[in-house]
Amino acid sequence: MTGVRTLLRLYLRRDRIMLPAWILGGMLLYFSQAVSTDGLYTTQAELDKAAKSIGGNAAFIAMLGPDRALNTLGGQVAWQSVAFGIIVAGLMSMFIVGRHTRAEEETGRDELIRSAVVDRSAPMVAAAIVAIGANVLLGALTTLSLLTVGLDVAGCVSLGASLALGGIVFAGVALLTAQLTEGVRTMYGITGAVIGVSYVLRAVGDVGNGALSWLSPIGWAQGMRAFAGEEWWPIVLFVIGAGVPIAAAIWIFGRRDVGSGVFAARPGPARAGRGLTSSTGLAWRLQRGTIVGWAVGLLLMGLSYGSIGNDVEDLIGDSEFSKDVFGAGAGPSLTESFYATAIGMIALLACGLVISSALRPRAEDEAGRVEGLLATALPRSRWLLGHVTMTVLSAVGGVLLGGLGLGLGYALVTGDGGAVRTYFVATVPYIAPVLLLAGLARLLYGISSRLAPFAWAALGFCFIVLMFGAVLQLPDWITAVSPFDHLALTPAEDARWTPVVVIGALAAATSAAGQLLFRRRDVH
């Protein structure tokens, strides 16, 4: 334990922005579901109607989990939040552990720390304490936030405990994978794959006989049956699921060299493939995993929304709150407004893809790999242009894939084949604001590498304006800052192409300015 206290202070200082963002975001996932559900279903009759509409729907069960106690507010919150809440906690744990263990070894900073009076295991122990503490705090704050809504104490404690324990399990998985690989990206890939497999196992198990769900930490969390006759024995599964990988990580760490992994990195081919002879090919090689993963997610998101079909009013109720949330005024119906909002949500998720793509040059810059490339005949403008190309293709492809999935899901449920074209075309105007946020990320990166992450704050602002602007009665001058606010709610409204052109021009201008500024500043 020598040096653990000092390292804890160092890690908490480094994470003083990241940790509160993850914890508050995870808490708000649960709290917002409670508040919005309470507003959507103002009477017990509406809750009963929604539960009847949802119950037995295989698509919803696969996406969210078993349909237990859906005729209660607590049951709705648990059903809507648990699966994605555990994923959020798992990703938070993965990034905390990776940042303070494998990333430090990969960059060589870990050796500098170990040259002081620090025990060999201190960095890993400190990282584990931070990850476990963050999950415990996330679970505690989530429990307290749900209690303020007036939900049952036992159910709130069950939800908070399952959220914290699920995150700790994936923290153990991250600690183990950090011992197996030599690169932080590979570690993130393996841990992320475990999280994805856990979700798939839970989905397949819930649609089937339920056996596979007990192989997944997400299934264990839902097996605690919050607000549906709580079961506490799955806590044993969480303890075993976290203890085994943590113990294995400690055992492996004591038997490997610092800086190496159990599986040695293999050298690449002696000659680069044809795709790596250009800056665009290199950018594709670096970003293809992220792009493909996000693209599949957008397609599945569209399919899940479209599978609701014409049962929108039964699902979300017809209260004034639901009309405010989905912008159902005197013209469009609640169903049309819901799908228009769904397209906006798909576009916001696509913004996550393009911002991560636009920030990929920053990761290469800070890792020191750009200097070696620019020492060759490759100009920095052409190097950045390759990543810009990937970002633009991601924006166009991601938004259109989401629209395609939405149309296909709706057509499969209702038999209306024309919906595929309708919803596909309705997503086209949203490419412009998605590109604008990507251009903003590139502009911030062009000014300074430190400013680039603030592009995520812009995405958060746009999400609040799109989903809660009417409910919160935000002033027009605030909502007008969001580029999404200027678009027509297609397909509920006819498209307005003038704002699309203006926003597209702003996107091109900000991107060009970012590229120009990058050419005039020093590489990190």
VMD Tcl script that draws the C-alpha trace (Angstrom):
set ca {
  {0.00 0.00 0.00}
  {3.03 2.32 -0.04}
  {2.18 5.32 -2.19}
  {-1.50 4.44 -2.64}
  {-2.75 7.52 -0.77}
  {-0.60 9.85 -2.89}
  {-1.69 8.15 -6.09}
  {-5.33 8.37 -5.04}
  {-5.02 12.13 -4.69}
  {-3.29 12.30 -8.08}
  {-5.95 10.21 -9.83}
  {-8.83 12.11 -8.26}
  {-7.27 15.38 -9.33}
  {-6.79 14.13 -12.89}
  {-10.39 12.90 -12.96}
  {-11.94 15.96 -11.32}
  {-13.97 16.67 -14.47}
  {-14.43 13.19 -15.92}
  {-15.68 11.48 -12.75}
  {-18.44 14.00 -11.87}
  {-19.59 13.96 -15.51}
  {-19.91 10.17 -15.59}
  {-21.52 9.94 -12.15}
  {-24.04 12.73 -12.72}
  {-24.81 11.40 -16.20}
  {-25.51 7.91 -14.85}
  {-27.66 9.28 -12.04}
  {-29.65 11.47 -14.42}
  {-30.33 8.44 -16.63}
  {-32.40 6.95 -13.80}
  {-33.77 10.19 -12.35}
  {-34.89 11.57 -15.72}
  {-36.73 8.33 -16.48}
  {-38.58 8.61 -13.18}
  {-39.57 12.23 -13.73}
  {-40.52 11.83 -17.39}
  {-42.48 8.60 -16.78}
  {-44.36 10.24 -13.93}
  {-45.31 13.05 -16.29}
  {-46.19 10.81 -19.23}
  {-48.61 8.60 -17.29}
  {-50.75 10.85 -15.13}
  {-53.27 8.17 -14.16}
  {-53.16 4.50 -13.24}
  {-55.33 3.76 -16.27}
  {-52.63 5.13 -18.59}
  {-49.99 3.02 -16.84}
  {-52.16 -0.09 -17.20}
  {-52.73 0.69 -20.88}
  {-49.00 1.13 -21.51}
  {-48.15 -2.07 -19.63}
  {-50.67 -4.02 -21.69}
  {-49.27 -2.59 -24.92}
  {-45.65 -3.39 -23.99}
  {-46.15 -6.74 -22.29}
  {-44.99 -9.67 -24.37}
  {-43.39 -7.50 -27.07}
  {-40.23 -9.43 -27.92}
  {-38.51 -6.37 -29.42}
  {-38.95 -4.33 -26.24}
  {-37.94 -7.24 -24.02}
  {-34.78 -7.80 -26.05}
  {-33.92 -4.12 -25.92}
  {-34.73 -3.36 -22.26}
  {-35.39 -6.54 -20.30}
  {-38.20 -8.58 -18.72}
  {-41.57 -6.81 -18.51}
  {-42.08 -6.87 -14.75}
  {-44.46 -4.56 -12.85}
  {-44.85 -2.22 -15.81}
  {-48.14 -0.99 -14.39}
  {-46.18 0.82 -11.65}
  {-43.93 3.87 -11.83}
  {-41.03 2.02 -10.20}
  {-41.38 -0.94 -12.54}
  {-41.28 1.37 -15.56}
  {-38.16 3.14 -14.28}
  {-36.36 -0.14 -13.60}
  {-37.36 -1.59 -16.98}
  {-36.26 1.48 -18.93}
  {-33.03 2.17 -17.06}
  {-31.27 -0.93 -15.74}
  {-29.75 -2.33 -18.96}
  {-28.35 0.97 -20.17}
  {-27.42 2.10 -16.65}
  {-25.16 -0.93 -16.16}
  {-23.56 -0.24 -19.55}
  {-22.84 3.37 -18.50}
  {-21.32 2.16 -15.22}
  {-19.27 -0.43 -17.10}
  {-17.90 2.11 -19.57}
  {-17.05 4.50 -16.74}
  {-15.15 1.73 -14.95}
  {-13.35 0.74 -18.14}
  {-12.09 4.27 -18.82}
  {-11.03 4.86 -15.20}
  {-9.02 1.65 -15.01}
  {-7.54 2.01 -18.48}
  {-6.50 5.60 -17.93}
  {-4.62 4.89 -14.71}
  {-3.09 1.51 -15.53}
  {-2.48 0.42 -19.11}
  {-2.37 3.94 -20.59}
  {0.25 4.98 -18.04}
  {2.38 1.92 -18.82}
  {2.01 2.45 -22.56}
  {3.18 6.07 -22.42}
  {6.05 5.35 -20.00}
  {4.73 7.64 -17.23}
  {4.25 4.61 -15.00}
  {8.02 4.02 -14.87}
  {8.58 7.58 -13.66}
  {6.07 7.06 -10.84}
  {7.64 3.74 -9.87}
  {11.06 5.38 -9.56}
  {9.74 7.04 -6.39}
  {8.91 5.33 -3.10}
  {5.88 3.47 -4.47}
  {4.98 -0.17 -4.10}
  {4.81 -2.19 -7.30}
  {1.07 -2.77 -6.94}
  {0.18 0.75 -5.76}
  {-0.94 2.16 -9.16}
  {-3.27 -0.77 -9.79}
  {-4.64 -0.70 -6.24}
  {-5.28 3.05 -6.44}
  {-7.01 2.68 -9.82}
  {-9.22 -0.10 -8.42}
  {-10.16 2.02 -5.40}
  {-11.10 4.98 -7.61}
  {-13.21 2.79 -9.90}
  {-14.98 1.02 -7.02}
  {-15.54 4.30 -5.18}
  {-16.98 5.96 -8.28}
  {-19.45 3.12 -8.73}
  {-20.49 3.16 -5.07}
  {-21.06 6.92 -5.28}
  {-23.03 6.48 -8.52}
  {-25.25 3.87 -6.89}
  {-25.77 5.94 -3.75}
  {-26.68 9.14 -5.63}
  {-29.03 7.21 -7.90}
  {-30.81 5.74 -4.88}
  {-31.18 9.14 -3.24}
  {-32.43 10.78 -6.44}
  {-35.14 8.13 -6.89}
  {-36.21 8.50 -3.26}
  {-36.92 12.19 -3.92}
  {-39.48 11.14 -6.53}
  {-41.34 9.16 -3.86}
  {-40.55 5.63 -5.01}
  {-40.42 2.65 -2.66}
  {-37.26 2.52 -0.52}
  {-36.50 -1.16 -1.15}
  {-36.81 -0.74 -4.92}
  {-34.59 2.36 -4.92}
  {-31.92 0.59 -2.88}
  {-32.13 -2.43 -5.20}
  {-31.63 -0.26 -8.29}
  {-28.75 1.68 -6.77}
  {-27.02 -1.46 -5.48}
  {-27.34 -3.31 -8.79}
  {-25.95 -0.28 -10.64}
  {-22.93 0.00 -8.35}
  {-22.24 -3.75 -8.29}
  {-22.57 -4.05 -12.08}
  {-20.02 -1.29 -12.56}
  {-17.63 -2.94 -10.09}
  {-17.87 -6.24 -12.00}
  {-16.80 -4.51 -15.21}
  {-14.05 -2.68 -13.29}
  {-12.70 -6.12 -12.41}
  {-12.92 -7.17 -16.05}
  {-11.03 -4.02 -17.06}
  {-8.30 -4.71 -14.49}
  {-7.90 -8.21 -15.88}
  {-7.77 -7.16 -19.54}
  {-5.20 -4.50 -18.62}
  {-2.88 -7.35 -17.65}
  {-3.46 -9.26 -20.87}
  {-2.64 -6.61 -23.48}
  {0.11 -4.10 -24.17}
  {-2.08 -1.34 -25.62}
  {-4.88 0.65 -24.03}
  {-6.94 0.59 -27.22}
  {-6.84 -3.21 -27.27}
  {-7.79 -3.25 -23.60}
  {-10.77 -0.97 -24.30}
  {-11.76 -3.17 -27.23}
  {-11.77 -6.38 -25.18}
  {-13.57 -4.82 -22.22}
  {-16.11 -3.16 -24.51}
  {-16.68 -6.49 -26.23}
  {-17.37 -8.12 -22.83}
  {-19.92 -5.39 -22.08}
  {-21.53 -5.91 -25.49}
  {-21.64 -9.69 -25.09}
  {-23.22 -9.24 -21.67}
  {-25.99 -7.17 -23.24}
  {-26.53 -9.68 -26.05}
  {-26.62 -12.64 -23.66}
  {-29.18 -10.82 -21.55}
  {-31.29 -9.98 -24.61}
  {-31.26 -13.52 -26.01}
  {-31.92 -15.01 -22.59}
  {-34.85 -12.69 -21.84}
  {-36.53 -13.46 -25.16}
  {-35.89 -17.19 -24.65}
  {-36.15 -19.23 -21.47}
  {-34.04 -16.86 -19.38}
  {-31.07 -19.19 -18.83}
  {-28.53 -17.11 -20.76}
  {-29.51 -13.98 -18.82}
  {-27.82 -15.42 -15.72}
  {-24.49 -15.40 -17.56}
  {-24.62 -11.59 -17.76}
  {-24.11 -8.95 -15.03}
  {-26.96 -7.02 -16.67}
  {-29.15 -10.08 -16.20}
  {-28.08 -10.29 -12.55}
  {-29.11 -6.65 -12.05}
  {-32.52 -7.27 -13.59}
  {-32.76 -10.49 -11.57}
  {-32.83 -8.39 -8.40}
  {-36.40 -7.51 -9.47}
  {-36.48 -3.90 -8.27}
  {-40.06 -2.77 -7.53}
  {-41.32 -6.25 -8.47}
  {-40.74 -8.22 -5.27}
  {-37.04 -7.59 -4.67}
  {-34.58 -10.49 -4.70}
  {-31.26 -9.96 -2.92}
  {-29.44 -13.23 -3.52}
  {-28.01 -12.11 -6.95}
  {-25.62 -9.94 -4.91}
  {-23.64 -13.17 -4.42}
  {-23.23 -13.42 -8.21}
  {-21.94 -9.84 -8.32}
  {-19.41 -10.54 -5.56}
  {-18.12 -13.62 -7.38}
  {-18.22 -11.87 -10.76}
  {-16.10 -8.99 -9.43}
  {-13.85 -10.98 -7.11}
  {-12.66 -13.57 -9.64}
  {-11.31 -11.13 -12.29}
  {-9.81 -8.84 -9.63}
  {-8.02 -11.78 -8.01}
  {-6.84 -13.00 -11.41}
  {-5.59 -9.50 -12.27}
  {-3.58 -9.32 -9.04}
  {-2.10 -12.77 -9.62}
  {-1.11 -12.02 -13.23}
  {0.28 -8.59 -12.37}
  {2.66 -10.14 -9.88}
  {4.07 -12.39 -12.60}
  {4.48 -10.09 -15.59}
  {6.90 -7.32 -16.50}
  {5.68 -3.76 -16.09}
  {4.89 -2.34 -19.52}
  {4.20 -5.73 -21.09}
  {1.14 -7.93 -21.27}
  {0.43 -11.64 -21.15}
  {-0.18 -11.54 -24.91}
  {2.72 -9.84 -26.64}
  {1.92 -7.36 -29.38}
  {2.54 -8.84 -32.80}
  {4.48 -6.84 -35.38}
  {2.59 -5.76 -38.45}
  {3.42 -6.85 -41.97}
  {6.79 -5.83 -43.35}
  {5.07 -3.80 -46.05}
  {1.99 -1.66 -45.65}
  {-1.12 -2.71 -47.49}
  {-2.45 -0.67 -50.38}
  {-4.92 1.08 -48.08}
  {-2.15 2.50 -45.89}
  {-0.36 4.33 -48.68}
  {-2.64 7.37 -48.30}
  {-3.73 9.56 -45.39}
  {-7.36 8.53 -45.97}
  {-6.46 4.84 -45.83}
  {-4.53 5.38 -42.60}
  {-7.46 7.29 -41.08}
  {-9.83 4.48 -42.06}
  {-7.56 1.87 -40.51}
  {-7.47 3.85 -37.26}
  {-11.18 4.63 -37.12}
  {-12.86 1.66 -38.77}
  {-13.66 -0.15 -35.51}
  {-15.30 2.91 -33.99}
  {-17.19 3.77 -37.17}
  {-18.53 0.26 -37.73}
  {-19.55 -0.12 -34.07}
  {-21.41 3.18 -33.98}
  {-23.02 2.52 -37.37}
  {-24.41 -0.83 -36.21}
  {-25.68 0.84 -33.05}
  {-27.47 3.54 -35.05}
  {-29.10 0.95 -37.30}
  {-30.28 -1.06 -34.29}
  {-31.52 2.10 -32.58}
  {-33.61 2.92 -35.64}
  {-34.98 -0.62 -35.76}
  {-35.96 -0.49 -32.08}
  {-37.81 2.81 -32.47}
  {-39.52 1.66 -35.66}
  {-40.68 -1.59 -34.03}
  {-43.10 0.45 -31.90}
  {-45.25 0.84 -35.01}
  {-48.57 2.56 -34.47}
  {-48.72 1.82 -30.73}
  {-47.10 5.13 -29.79}
  {-50.06 6.59 -27.91}
  {-50.57 3.37 -25.96}
  {-46.89 3.35 -25.07}
  {-46.25 6.97 -24.05}
  {-49.73 8.13 -23.12}
  {-51.54 11.21 -24.38}
  {-50.91 13.63 -21.51}
  {-49.96 17.26 -22.01}
  {-46.45 16.41 -20.79}
  {-45.97 13.84 -23.54}
  {-47.24 16.32 -26.11}
  {-44.75 18.90 -24.87}
  {-41.87 16.42 -24.93}
  {-42.59 15.23 -28.47}
  {-43.77 18.58 -29.84}
  {-47.27 17.43 -30.76}
  {-49.16 20.61 -31.45}
  {-52.37 21.27 -33.26}
  {-51.03 19.92 -36.55}
  {-49.08 16.68 -36.36}
  {-50.36 13.71 -34.41}
  {-48.56 12.34 -31.38}
  {-47.37 9.36 -33.45}
  {-45.87 11.59 -36.15}
  {-44.25 13.83 -33.54}
  {-42.79 10.80 -31.75}
  {-41.05 9.56 -34.89}
  {-39.82 13.06 -35.69}
  {-38.29 13.18 -32.21}
  {-36.88 9.68 -32.72}
  {-35.08 10.93 -35.84}
  {-33.66 13.78 -33.77}
  {-32.40 11.28 -31.19}
  {-30.76 9.22 -33.94}
  {-29.06 12.38 -35.20}
  {-27.82 13.20 -31.70}
  {-26.35 9.72 -31.38}
  {-24.71 10.22 -34.77}
  {-23.16 13.38 -33.31}
  {-21.43 11.16 -30.78}
  {-19.94 9.20 -33.67}
  {-18.69 12.23 -35.60}
  {-17.31 14.02 -32.53}
  {-15.33 10.92 -31.56}
  {-14.13 10.74 -35.17}
  {-13.20 14.42 -35.23}
  {-11.27 14.03 -31.97}
  {-9.29 11.01 -33.15}
  {-6.47 13.23 -34.52}
  {-6.13 14.64 -31.00}
  {-5.47 11.15 -29.62}
  {-2.83 10.53 -32.27}
  {-1.34 13.95 -31.60}
  {-1.06 13.48 -27.84}
  {0.36 9.96 -28.24}
  {3.25 11.42 -30.23}
  {2.58 9.39 -33.36}
  {1.87 12.42 -35.55}
  {5.41 13.77 -35.36}
  {6.80 10.63 -36.97}
  {4.31 10.87 -39.83}
  {4.93 14.55 -40.44}
  {8.69 13.90 -40.52}
  {8.05 12.17 -43.86}
  {6.77 13.76 -47.05}
  {3.20 13.77 -45.65}
  {1.95 17.37 -45.16}
  {-0.02 18.02 -42.00}
  {-2.98 19.37 -44.01}
  {-3.26 16.09 -45.95}
  {-2.90 14.05 -42.76}
  {-5.79 15.92 -41.14}
  {-7.85 15.80 -44.34}
  {-7.85 12.00 -44.18}
  {-9.53 12.14 -40.77}
  {-11.92 14.85 -41.99}
  {-13.00 12.52 -44.79}
  {-13.77 9.75 -42.29}
  {-15.78 12.18 -40.16}
  {-17.90 13.36 -43.10}
  {-18.55 9.80 -44.26}
  {-19.46 8.84 -40.69}
  {-21.96 11.69 -40.45}
  {-23.70 10.86 -43.71}
  {-23.64 7.10 -43.27}
  {-24.58 7.13 -39.58}
  {-27.62 9.36 -39.98}
  {-28.89 7.55 -43.06}
  {-28.41 4.12 -41.49}
  {-30.46 5.24 -38.49}
  {-33.23 6.44 -40.80}
  {-33.09 3.21 -42.77}
  {-33.41 1.17 -39.58}
  {-36.34 3.29 -38.44}
  {-38.19 2.73 -41.70}
  {-37.42 -0.98 -41.79}
  {-38.58 -1.47 -38.20}
  {-41.83 0.37 -38.85}
  {-42.45 -1.50 -42.10}
  {-41.84 -4.91 -40.48}
  {-44.41 -4.20 -37.77}
  {-47.09 -2.40 -39.79}
  {-46.52 -3.80 -43.29}
  {-46.23 -0.27 -44.70}
  {-43.34 -0.57 -47.15}
  {-43.51 3.11 -48.08}
  {-42.32 4.01 -44.57}
  {-38.79 2.93 -45.48}
  {-38.44 5.72 -48.01}
  {-40.36 8.23 -45.86}
  {-38.16 7.87 -42.80}
  {-34.96 7.50 -44.82}
  {-35.59 10.81 -46.59}
  {-36.72 12.48 -43.34}
  {-33.25 11.97 -41.82}
  {-31.39 13.72 -44.67}
  {-31.76 17.31 -43.29}
  {-30.20 16.23 -40.00}
  {-26.86 15.55 -41.68}
  {-26.16 19.30 -41.67}
  {-26.30 19.92 -37.86}
  {-24.37 16.69 -37.26}
  {-21.61 18.00 -39.52}
  {-21.74 21.36 -37.75}
  {-20.95 19.76 -34.39}
  {-18.13 17.83 -36.06}
  {-16.85 21.10 -37.51}
  {-17.00 22.69 -34.06}
  {-14.89 19.84 -32.64}
  {-12.36 20.33 -35.43}
  {-12.30 24.10 -34.87}
  {-11.62 23.63 -31.16}
  {-8.86 21.12 -31.96}
  {-7.38 23.55 -34.47}
  {-7.21 26.24 -31.80}
  {-5.79 24.00 -29.07}
  {-5.75 20.31 -28.32}
  {-6.94 21.06 -24.79}
  {-10.15 22.71 -26.03}
  {-11.27 19.84 -28.26}
  {-13.17 17.80 -25.60}
  {-15.55 20.74 -25.03}
  {-17.31 19.64 -28.22}
  {-19.06 17.05 -26.03}
  {-20.57 19.89 -24.00}
  {-22.13 21.25 -27.18}
  {-23.71 17.86 -27.81}
  {-25.12 17.83 -24.28}
  {-26.62 21.27 -24.80}
  {-28.28 20.19 -28.05}
  {-29.73 17.12 -26.32}
  {-31.30 19.23 -23.55}
  {-32.78 21.69 -26.05}
  {-34.21 18.98 -28.31}
  {-35.69 16.79 -25.59}
  {-36.59 19.22 -22.82}
  {-36.60 22.69 -24.35}
  {-40.40 22.90 -24.46}
  {-40.87 21.27 -21.05}
  {-38.32 23.55 -19.36}
  {-39.73 26.55 -21.29}
  {-36.27 27.70 -22.33}
  {-36.13 31.18 -23.92}
  {-36.08 31.30 -27.71}
  {-32.64 32.88 -27.80}
  {-31.21 29.88 -25.93}
  {-32.90 27.21 -28.03}
  {-31.88 29.05 -31.19}
  {-28.22 28.31 -30.38}
  {-28.86 24.63 -31.14}
  {-28.68 23.95 -34.89}
  {-31.37 21.27 -34.50}
  {-33.88 23.91 -33.38}
  {-33.96 25.46 -36.86}
  {-34.95 22.27 -38.69}
  {-38.48 21.15 -39.44}
  {-39.63 18.11 -37.47}
  {-39.64 15.79 -40.46}
  {-41.67 13.76 -41.33}
  {-44.33 15.40 -39.11}
  {-43.64 18.68 -40.95}
  {-42.51 19.52 -44.45}
  {-38.75 19.95 -44.75}
  {-37.35 23.47 -44.82}
  {-34.19 23.42 -46.92}
  {-32.96 26.99 -46.38}
  {-31.85 26.33 -42.77}
  {-30.25 23.08 -43.93}
  {-28.15 24.95 -46.51}
  {-27.16 27.66 -44.01}
  {-26.19 25.12 -41.33}
  {-24.28 23.10 -43.93}
  {-22.35 26.20 -44.96}
  {-21.52 26.94 -41.31}
  {-20.32 23.36 -40.92}
  {-18.01 23.71 -43.91}
  {-16.71 27.07 -42.67}
  {-15.95 25.86 -39.13}
  {-14.24 22.74 -40.44}
  {-12.12 24.75 -42.87}
  {-11.20 27.23 -40.12}
  {-10.18 24.36 -37.85}
  {-7.94 22.86 -40.53}
  {-6.36 26.25 -41.25}
  {-5.69 26.92 -37.56}
  {-4.15 23.48 -37.15}
  {-1.67 24.26 -39.93}
  {-0.56 27.39 -38.05}
  {-0.01 25.93 -34.59}
  {2.57 23.60 -33.12}
  {1.88 19.89 -32.94}
  {1.44 18.72 -29.34}
}
mol new
graphics top color blue
foreach p $ca { graphics top sphere $p radius 0.5 }
foreach p [lrange $ca 0 end-1] q [lrange $ca 1 end] { graphics top cylinder $p $q radius 0.2 }
display resetview
